[in-house]
Amino acid sequence: MKIGYYMFVLADKVVEKVPIGITRAVAHAGGTTYYYLFGAKRRLVQRNMRRALGSEASEAEVRRTARSVCRYYADYWVDIFWLPTKSREYVLERFGKVGEEPLERAVNSGKGTLIVLPHFGSWEAGAVYLSSLGKFAAVAEVLKPPELFDMFCRLRKGVGIDIFPYDHKPDTRDRMVEALKENTILALLCDRDLKGKGIEVEFFGERTTLPPGPAALAMRSGSPIVCVNVRNVEGGWVGHATQPIWVESPADEEGRQEVVARTMQEVAHRLEELIREDPAQWHMMMPAWPSDRQASGTPAKD
């Protein structure tokens, strides 16, 4: 665990000193090597590309897109370390926007906003834009060792992100709800269910589960859900926001469960649309369907 931490410390120092073009070239070579070196990950990414590209895609297209996934994944890691070294103005000048009007209306409603994303592109660039609209926070998986998690919190603080740990504690969820009621913009990654015990949905034509957090938080806070992606493009990034989802809050438990299920299915559909804009930028590197876990022998996390 400590070795991984020191590798990230080294990466942080290298990205700060080395020209970004050289850094990206080296990272892309590393991503391609990763693709060929780790067969289980390669097969997982290829399965995801078959889903995202659709049944008409040839196997050659699937393999070519899967290789690109690993290069875009390398860009994501580079941007984690590189973006905190750049000014907000630098990033915003290179950040294009699609659908920003309804997103900004949701933010200006004063009810907080839940931003729901897939593991796609370099979403930290989108965080720079969102943090320019108001107070911004994100939910992040707790990493080990603690020094690594602290490092990522520091890096993300550098692009305007406060972090809520994804620790399943009731008081953490309560703090998220309070933050939303105070008009915070809160981002959650939501295209995989680490525990495998979430809400059942159809996602890319196959049944799986997604975490209920966005719907549950929206119901408790009254905040709208906005699904977004952030694509890497030549010379910068483009963020695409879909129309807000406003979630009702029934008084009875059965009604609430129905709303959560319906809302998460709508979230799944919107994430599909966003991912299909450029499947190569969808760096889903963990099993996200029961069939993936069965194929890899990976159980859902408890």
C-alpha positions as a printed Julia matrix, in Angstrom:
302×3 Matrix{Float64}:
   0.0     0.0     0.0
   2.78    2.43    0.94
   4.59    1.71   -2.35
   1.52    2.89   -4.25
   1.39    6.05   -2.17
   5.03    6.91   -2.9
   4.45    6.28   -6.61
   1.66    8.86   -6.54
   3.9    11.29   -4.66
   6.51   10.83   -7.4
   3.86   11.34  -10.1
   2.78   14.57   -8.41
   6.35   15.89   -8.54
   6.95   14.76  -12.14
   3.76   16.34  -13.53
   4.69   19.62  -11.87
   8.14   19.69  -13.49
   7.79   18.0   -16.9
   6.09   19.67  -19.93
   2.53   18.42  -20.21
   2.97   17.19  -23.8
   5.78   14.87  -22.74
   3.84   13.74  -19.68
   0.8    12.83  -21.78
   2.89   10.97  -24.37
   4.52    8.88  -21.65
   1.14    8.31  -19.96
  -0.43    7.18  -23.26
   2.39    4.69  -23.78
   1.81    3.44  -20.26
  -1.92    3.1   -20.92
  -1.3     1.05  -24.06
   1.16   -1.16  -22.17
  -1.42   -1.63  -19.4
  -3.97   -2.76  -21.99
  -1.72   -5.48  -23.37
  -0.13   -6.5   -20.08
  -3.24   -7.13  -17.97
  -5.48   -9.61  -19.75
  -8.33   -9.6   -17.21
  -8.67   -5.79  -17.39
  -8.42   -5.91  -21.19
 -11.28   -8.4   -21.41
 -13.37   -6.37  -18.94
 -12.9    -3.17  -20.95
 -13.74   -5.0   -24.17
 -17.0    -6.26  -22.62
 -17.86   -2.68  -21.65
 -17.14   -1.44  -25.17
 -19.41   -4.11  -26.66
 -22.17   -2.75  -24.42
 -21.52    0.91  -25.18
 -20.85    0.55  -28.92
 -23.83   -1.72  -29.49
 -24.35   -5.0   -31.26
 -23.47   -3.61  -34.71
 -19.87   -2.84  -33.69
 -17.24   -5.17  -35.12
 -14.72   -6.93  -32.91
 -11.97   -4.81  -34.52
 -13.83   -1.64  -33.45
 -14.32   -3.05  -29.96
 -10.6    -3.79  -29.58
  -9.55   -0.43  -31.04
 -11.91    1.48  -28.73
 -10.82   -0.56  -25.72
  -7.19    0.38  -26.38
  -8.25    4.03  -26.48
  -9.99    3.61  -23.12
  -6.64    2.9   -21.48
  -5.07    5.98  -23.08
  -7.93    8.21  -21.93
  -7.65    6.62  -18.5
  -4.02    7.73  -18.47
  -5.18   11.27  -19.34
  -7.54   11.16  -16.37
  -4.65   10.39  -13.99
  -2.46   13.05  -15.55
  -5.2    15.65  -15.07
  -5.64   14.72  -11.4
  -2.07   15.87  -10.8
  -1.79   18.56  -13.5
  -5.01   20.55  -13.1
  -4.17   21.77   -9.55
  -1.05   23.42  -11.03
  -3.17   25.57  -13.39
  -5.3    28.6   -12.58
  -9.1    28.49  -12.71
  -8.98   31.0   -15.58
  -6.66   28.73  -17.58
  -9.08   25.8   -17.29
 -12.26   27.8   -17.91
 -10.81   29.3   -21.1
 -10.42   25.75  -22.43
 -13.68   24.34  -21.07
 -16.61   24.11  -23.48
 -20.19   23.62  -22.26
 -23.28   21.87  -23.61
 -26.6    22.19  -21.75
 -25.27   24.67  -19.22
 -28.43   26.81  -19.13
 -30.68   24.27  -17.3
 -27.73   23.28  -15.1
 -27.1    26.87  -14.06
 -30.83   27.42  -13.48
 -30.81   24.39  -11.17
 -27.8    25.77   -9.3
 -29.48   29.17   -9.02
 -32.69   27.63   -7.64
 -31.1    27.75   -4.19
 -31.96   24.12   -3.41
 -28.51   22.62   -3.97
 -27.71   20.43   -6.97
 -26.72   16.77   -7.26
 -24.29   16.21  -10.13
 -24.25   12.54  -11.19
 -21.4    11.32  -13.4
 -20.0     8.16  -14.97
 -16.29    7.28  -14.75
 -15.68    9.26  -17.92
 -13.12   11.71  -19.28
 -11.42   14.08  -16.85
 -14.23   15.12  -14.54
 -11.9    17.25  -12.38
 -11.92   19.8   -15.22
 -15.7    19.95  -14.81
 -15.17   20.52  -11.11
 -13.28   23.71  -11.91
 -16.31   24.98  -13.84
 -18.83   23.85  -11.2
 -16.83   25.4    -8.38
 -17.0    28.7   -10.3
 -20.81   28.57   -9.92
 -20.9    28.11   -6.15
 -19.8    25.96   -3.24
 -18.81   22.56   -4.62
 -18.16   19.16   -3.02
 -17.86   15.55   -4.16
 -18.25   12.08   -2.73
 -15.07    9.98   -3.03
 -14.18    6.39   -2.19
 -11.9     6.18    0.85
  -8.45    5.02   -0.26
  -5.77    3.18    1.67
  -3.35    4.02    3.13
  -4.88    7.15    4.75
  -1.97    9.23    3.44
  -3.09    8.46   -0.13
  -6.67    9.55    0.59
  -5.36   12.74    2.22
  -3.23   13.39   -0.86
  -6.22   13.05   -3.2
  -8.28   15.33   -0.97
  -5.49   17.92   -1.17
  -5.22   17.63   -4.96
  -8.97   17.95   -5.39
  -9.08   20.87   -2.99
  -6.67   22.48   -5.46
  -9.4    22.49   -8.15
 -12.16   23.63   -5.79
 -13.52   20.29   -4.51
 -14.37   19.58   -0.89
 -14.6    15.83   -0.22
 -17.21   13.75    1.57
 -15.87   10.21    2.19
 -17.92    7.35    0.77
 -18.03    5.56    4.11
 -21.73    4.56    4.4
 -22.02    6.32    7.78
 -25.43    7.88    8.57
 -23.83   11.06    9.89
 -21.92   11.5     6.6
 -25.19   11.24    4.66
 -26.79   13.71    7.06
 -23.95   16.17    6.44
 -24.43   15.77    2.69
 -28.14   16.58    3.03
 -27.37   19.65    5.14
 -24.78   20.79    2.59
 -27.34   20.45   -0.21
 -29.9    22.43    1.77
 -27.24   25.14    2.07
 -27.08   25.25   -1.76
 -23.94   23.18   -2.24
 -23.3    21.5    -5.61
 -22.55   17.86   -4.75
 -21.04   15.43   -7.28
 -21.31   11.62   -7.16
 -19.92    8.98   -9.5
 -22.77    6.58  -10.11
 -22.14    4.04  -12.88
 -21.09    1.16  -10.64
 -22.28   -0.3    -7.34
 -19.28   -1.36   -5.29
 -21.36   -3.42   -2.86
 -23.63   -4.95   -5.52
 -26.63   -4.4    -3.23
 -28.14   -1.24   -4.69
 -31.17   -0.54   -6.87
 -31.73   -2.94   -9.75
 -31.79   -1.19  -13.13
 -31.34   -1.99  -16.79
 -28.04   -0.48  -17.93
 -26.87   -0.97  -21.51
 -29.49   -3.68  -21.98
 -28.37   -5.78  -19.02
 -29.64   -5.95  -15.44
 -27.32   -4.69  -12.73
 -27.5    -2.47   -9.65
 -26.62    1.18   -9.1
 -26.18    2.91   -5.74
 -29.4     4.64   -4.58
 -27.53    7.65   -3.18
 -28.55   10.26   -5.8
 -32.26    9.5    -5.53
 -32.2     9.17   -1.73
 -30.28   12.42   -1.26
 -32.52   14.26   -3.74
 -35.61   13.02   -1.91
 -34.31   14.18    1.49
 -32.91   17.53    0.35
 -35.29   18.62   -2.4
 -32.29   19.1    -4.72
 -32.49   18.31   -8.45
 -30.27   15.65  -10.08
 -28.26   16.66  -13.16
 -26.41   13.92  -15.06
 -23.24   15.13  -16.76
 -20.09   14.02  -18.51
 -16.77   15.78  -19.16
 -15.04   14.82  -22.42
 -11.38   15.36  -23.22
 -11.05   17.19  -26.54
  -8.1    18.66  -28.42
  -6.76   21.52  -26.32
  -9.22   21.16  -23.44
 -12.5    19.67  -22.28
 -16.26   19.82  -22.93
 -18.9    19.31  -20.24
 -22.4    18.12  -21.19
 -25.27   18.5   -18.71
 -28.68   16.88  -19.22
 -32.0    18.29  -18.06
 -32.52   18.28  -14.26
 -34.49   15.47  -12.63
 -36.73   16.73   -9.82
 -37.57   13.96   -7.36
 -40.82   13.8    -5.41
 -40.88   12.69   -1.76
 -43.87   10.45   -0.93
 -44.92   10.17    2.69
 -45.05    6.37    2.79
 -42.1     3.96    2.58
 -43.5     1.97   -0.34
 -43.94    5.17   -2.34
 -40.4     6.29   -1.55
 -38.97    2.95   -2.7
 -40.88    3.24   -5.98
 -39.57    6.77   -6.54
 -35.98    5.73   -5.82
 -36.25    2.79   -8.26
 -37.84    4.93  -10.99
 -35.32    7.76  -10.5
 -32.29    5.47  -10.64
 -33.59    3.86  -13.83
 -33.85    7.32  -15.38
 -30.31    8.1   -14.16
 -29.09    4.87  -15.8
 -30.67    5.84  -19.13
 -29.08    9.29  -19.04
 -25.67    7.89  -18.15
 -25.97    5.54  -21.14
 -26.62    8.51  -23.44
 -23.66   10.44  -22.04
 -21.29    7.49  -22.28
 -22.31    6.75  -25.88
 -21.15   10.23  -26.92
 -17.59    8.82  -26.83
 -17.36    5.29  -25.35
 -13.54    5.37  -25.49
 -13.57    7.91  -22.63
 -15.57    5.61  -20.33
 -12.86    4.22  -18.08
 -14.89    1.66  -16.17
 -12.08   -0.54  -14.87
 -14.03   -2.52  -12.25
 -16.78   -5.15  -12.71
 -20.13   -3.34  -12.83
 -22.5    -6.17  -13.87
 -23.1    -9.55  -12.22
 -21.88  -11.23  -15.42
 -18.57   -9.34  -15.11
 -18.1   -10.49  -11.53
 -18.86  -14.06  -12.54
 -16.41  -13.88  -15.45
 -13.61  -12.47  -13.29
 -14.42  -14.34  -10.1
 -14.71  -10.99   -8.27
 -17.39  -10.92   -5.55
 -19.28   -7.74   -4.7
 -17.77   -5.85   -1.79
 -19.45   -6.19    1.58
